[in-house]
Every structure is written in structure tokens, then in C-alpha cells.
Amino acid sequence: MRNHDRPLAGSCHALSCRLRSGQQLSGHREGQVTATVHVAVLDPLPVFRHGVAASLSCLGYLVEEPANAEVWLRERPGGIVLLTLCCTEDLDRLTALCRLRPRPLVVAVLSADDASLGMRAMQAGARSVVAREVTVSALQRAVSATLDGEAVMPTEVADLLVTDRGGRAPRGSVPSAEQIAWLRRLSDGWTVTRLALDAGYSERAMYRLLRALYQRIGVSTRLEAIVLAHDKGWFEN
């Protein structure tokens, strides 16, 4: 496994020593030198914070672990905050940060597989959402994209934002042709493992996509989704 494909918690290495030494690093893109980009990591686990520091410092970002994020943002305009959401209090903390002016760059890091929490983070003002178990390369892309003015989020979070609902989408929401095909195959007795292989996703990602689909059409289980699809005539198209 390549180093950049490893989870962040396992990516701590010698790069973190550059941060402890206080060395100033300049953010950069290929062929271009830019001003230093400061990154704050707010997470309860030191191993995760050190993994983030190691993976982002090699891109030229100066990664810090401030005790007070609001003070840190005032002292470092243009900085970006990675804030892990473990509970509703963390969401309140994110909301308070996003109310600062100028509005800061905040990336919400989901510690649990909870698309609705990710959606609420985006609605509260987060610029992007990533999962805590994301790989090093995925985190690097997310931070770079956020700095470039783009929003990055899991598919299931985007689906919930489209419905503009905090809970389930209203019954009658029609899934995409691909999603209907997934339900048809599940109705035919396919396992999620087989479906994931056919669709080109990992099994874990497939489970997430199906949960997001169930939320979108207003059901809780696979059986309810299949029954609803039959009732709506989606398999007849």
C-alpha cells in the first residue's frame, strides 16, 4: 500500500518533526510560490492530529493545534480549520466559528458515518466535509480544493443537501436510473458485496450510498426500499 493511500491515523512520520521545530513552510502549487497557508487541526486524538500534520506539511502548509480556534483565526486571516465533529456541541462550535467575519474556511471532519451531521455542518457554514477515516491523498485533495474555492463532501451529504431536509426526503422522490438499477438487483437477490463489485465501489462505500438512497426516498431498510420501488412502478420503466 502506498503511503498516501493509508488512513490518516497511521500516517505519522518524520515530517511532524518539522512542525515541532516551528519551521515556517510556504504553501505552493506547481511552478508557483505563494504565501504561507496556516492549517488548524481540532481533534481530540493526538494520533489523528499528528497524522494530519504529517500529511499536510509535505504540501507546504503550516499545521498547528490551537487551544482557541477563534483567536487563532483572528491572528491568521486566510487560515483553514479542520474541525472534527463528535457530538452536537462540536456542531455548535463549528457554527460559532462560521459566524466570524470574514467567514473562515472550515472543513468539517465526521468522526461517525452520519450524513445528516455532514449536511448540518454544510448548512452551518462549513466549506467542505470529509470523513475522519479518509486517506491521506483524499484529505490533501479536499484541503487544496477548499483553498481553491471548491466544496468537497461525500455523495450522501450532497444528496441530503439537494433534498434540503434535515431528516428523510419526502416519499415520492424519484431516485436516479442507476439507483433504481441497484434496487432492482437487490430485489433479484443480489448481495451488497456483489452490487458493489458490479457498480465499481468498495463494499463500505456501497453501503453508504444505499443508506443515502434510503434516506432520499423516505425509508429505513432495504426491504422497505424494494417494496416502495414496486409500488411506485420504478422497476417498470
N, C-alpha and C positions, 0 to 999 in steps of 0.2 A: 504494500500500500504506500502510495506516495505521501510525503509529509503533509501536503496541502489538502489531502483527502481525509485526514484524520479529524476526529472531533476536537473541539477547542480544548476541552478539559485535559486532553492528553498531549497538547502541543507545546507545553512549556519547555524551553531550552535556553541555550546561552544568550539568545537575543535579549531576554529580560534583564540581563546584567547591564545592558546599555541604558535601561531606564533607571535602574537603581543608582547608576553613576551620575544621573542628572544631565546626560548629554543632550543637547538641543539637536533635533533632527528636522530636516526640511521635507515637507510634503512635495511630491513630484509626480509628473506624468512623463511619459516617454518623450525625451527631447525637450523638456520644459522644466525649468526650476521655478518653484512657487514658494510662497511664504509658509512658515511652519503651521501645520494643522494640528491642533490640540484635540485629543480624544479623552473623554472621561468615562470610566467604566464603573458602574454602580451595581454590584452584585454581592450577595452575602458569602459566596465561596471564593476564598483566595486562589484556589487552583484554576477556577474559571477566569478570574481577573488576570492572573499571570499568563494564561493561555491566550487571552485577547491581546495583552500587551506584546507578547512574543510574535503573534501573527500580524499585528498591525504595524509594529515598529519597523519591520523589514520593508514596509512600503514608504517609510519616511515620516510616519505620524508620531507625534509625541504623546504617549499614553500615560494617563495619570489616574489616581484613585482618590478623588477629593472627598472630604468628610461633609462638605456643604456644597451641593451642586449649584445652588442659586448664586452663591458668592463666586464660585469657580467660573460660571458663565459670564458674570459681570466683568470679571478680570480678564476673560479670554473670549472676546466677541469673535464670532465665527467658528467657535469650537463646536464639537459634536458630542452628544451624550448617549451612551449605551446604558439603558436602564432596564434591569431585569424585573419583570412583574411576577411576583409570587403570590400576592393577595390583593384585595381591594384597596388596602392602604397604599400599596405601590402605585396603583392606578391614580389615586388621589395625588400622590407625589408627582406623577407624570403630568397630570392636569395643571398642577401649580407651576411646574416648570414651563409648560407650553403657554401659560398666560403672561410670561415675561415678554417685554418688548425691548428690542426687536425679538420676534419669535425665534427661539433657538432651534437647532437641528437636534431632534431626539429620535433615537431608534429604540423601539420597544423590543425587549428580548423576552420571549414567552418561555417560562420555566415549565409549563404544562401544556399538554395538547388541547388547547382551548381556543377555538377560532373566534368565539364570541368575545373573549377577552382581547384578542388582537383587534377585532373590529372596534371595540370601545376605545382602545388605545389610539387608533387612527382618528376616530371621531373626537377624541380629546386633544388632538394636535400632533401626535407622533408623525414623523415624516415617513418612517418605514417600520416594518415589523419582521423580526426573524425569530426562528426557534432557537432555544438555548443549545440544542444538540447539533446545530448546523456545523458543517465542515469549515475548516479554515478558509478555503478558497471561496466558499459561498459568503462567509462573513466579509471577507475582503471586498468582494464584488458589491455587497449590499452597502458597505460604508462608502466606497468610491461612488456608487450610483447616487446615494443620498447627497453627497457633497456636490454632485453634478446637477442637482435639482430634480432627480427622479425619485419615485416612490417604489419601494420593494416590499412585497408581502407574500405570504403563502396563498395559494389559489383559493383555499376555503375561506380565508379572511376577505379576499376580494369578492367572492360570491355573496357573503353576508352583507358587505357594503353595497352591492348592487341592489339587494332587496330592501336596503335602508330600514332594516328591522333589527331590534336587539335580541329577538328570540327566533322563533321559527318563521319561515316565509309563509305567506298565505297559501292555503290549499288551492290548487289550480295553476300554480306557477309551473310552466311547461319547461322541463329540462331540455338540454341540447340533444341533438341527434346522437352524439357519442354517448351521452349519459343514458339515454333510452336504450342504446345498444348494450350498455353494461347491465341494466336491469333485465333486459331480455335474456342475456346469457345467464345471469343469476337465477332467473326463473326456469331456465333449462337445466339447472343443477350444477352450473359451474361453481368451483370454489373461488374464493378471493385470490388465492395463490395463482390459479390458472388464469383468472381475469387479468391480474397484474402483469403476468408474463405476456399475455396477448396484447395488452394495451401499451406495454413498454415502460411500466412503472415498477418501482420496488413494491413489495407487499405492504410495507408500512405506509408508503405514500398512497397506495390504492385504498387502504382502509380510511385514511384521512379524506380522500376525495369522495368516497362513498358517504362518510358522515356528513360532509358538507352538502352533498346531494340530498340526503335525507332531510337535513335542516331546510334546504331550499324548497322542497315540495311539502314540508309540514308533517313529516312522520318521524318515528324514532327508531324503527327497526327495518331490517331487510325485508321481512315478510310484509310489513305494512306498505313498504315502497312498491313491492311487486303487486300486491292487491290493488293499490291505488293506480298503478300503471295499467292494469287490466280494466279497472273501472273507467278510467279516462280514455281508453282506447289508444293509448300511445303505442302499443305493440302492433296496431293495425295499419299504421302509416308506412 
